């Protein structure tokens, strides 16, 4: 399983640490990660993977709820779907 996680919100300490901990909680590996702060706005994109099959409905729900606690928007989707959406 390969997925894309995006995080967007106002910058504050602990976002990368918190999201990384949540990723580890589900046994996902971070294959690649990029984060940028523009003015006071934080963005992060991570490519994650797992040898185990994952329930995207559960992952999406858990990451969205966790994003609410950090006051950021977290989205996770299958890398195959992400690729299809942005492939011309």
C-alpha positions as CSV (number, residue, x, y, z in Angstrom):
1,X,0.0,0.0,0.0
2,X,1.3,3.4,-0.9
3,X,-0.5,6.7,0.0
4,X,-0.1,10.4,-0.1
5,X,-0.6,12.5,3.0
6,X,-1.1,16.3,2.8
7,X,-1.2,18.7,5.7
8,X,-2.1,22.4,5.5
9,X,-2.7,25.0,8.2
10,X,-1.3,27.8,10.3
11,X,2.3,27.1,11.3
12,X,3.0,26.1,14.9
13,X,5.5,23.9,16.7
14,X,4.9,20.2,16.7
15,X,3.0,19.6,13.5
16,X,5.6,17.4,11.8
17,X,6.3,15.5,15.1
18,X,2.6,14.9,15.7
19,X,1.7,13.8,12.2
20,X,4.9,11.6,12.1
21,X,3.8,9.9,15.3
22,X,0.3,9.3,13.9
23,X,1.9,7.8,10.7
24,X,4.0,5.5,12.9
25,X,0.9,4.5,15.0
26,X,-0.5,2.9,11.9
27,X,2.7,1.1,11.0
28,X,3.3,3.3,7.9
29,X,6.7,4.1,6.7
30,X,7.6,7.6,5.5
31,X,9.2,7.1,2.1
32,X,9.5,10.8,1.2
33,X,8.5,14.0,3.0
34,X,8.5,17.7,2.2
35,X,7.4,20.6,4.3
36,X,7.4,24.3,3.7
37,X,6.4,27.3,5.7
38,X,5.2,30.3,3.6
39,X,4.8,33.4,5.8
40,X,2.7,31.8,8.7
41,X,1.2,29.0,6.6
42,X,2.5,25.4,6.9
43,X,2.3,22.7,4.2
44,X,3.5,19.2,4.2
45,X,3.3,16.3,1.8
46,X,4.5,12.8,2.6
47,X,4.6,9.6,0.6
48,X,3.9,6.7,3.0
49,X,3.8,2.9,2.5
50,X,3.1,-0.3,4.2
51,X,3.4,-4.0,3.4
52,X,0.1,-4.5,5.1
53,X,-3.3,-3.7,3.5
54,X,-4.8,-0.6,5.1
55,X,-8.4,0.5,5.4
56,X,-8.4,4.0,3.8
57,X,-11.8,4.8,5.3
58,X,-10.3,4.3,8.8
59,X,-7.1,6.1,8.0
60,X,-8.9,9.1,6.5
61,X,-11.2,9.3,9.5
62,X,-8.3,9.0,12.0
63,X,-6.1,11.6,10.2
64,X,-8.9,14.1,9.8
65,X,-9.8,13.8,13.5
66,X,-6.2,14.2,14.5
67,X,-5.8,17.2,12.2
68,X,-8.7,18.8,14.1
69,X,-6.7,18.5,17.3
70,X,-3.7,20.2,15.7
71,X,-6.0,22.8,13.9
72,X,-4.7,21.7,10.5
73,X,-6.3,19.9,7.6
74,X,-4.9,16.4,7.0
75,X,-5.8,14.3,3.9
76,X,-4.7,10.8,3.0
77,X,-5.4,9.1,-0.3
78,X,-4.1,6.2,-2.3
79,X,-1.0,7.1,-4.3
80,X,-2.7,5.4,-7.4
81,X,-5.7,7.7,-7.1
82,X,-3.5,10.7,-6.5
83,X,-1.4,9.8,-9.6
84,X,-4.5,9.3,-11.7
85,X,-6.0,12.7,-10.6
86,X,-2.8,14.7,-11.5
87,X,-1.6,12.7,-14.5
88,X,-2.2,14.5,-17.8
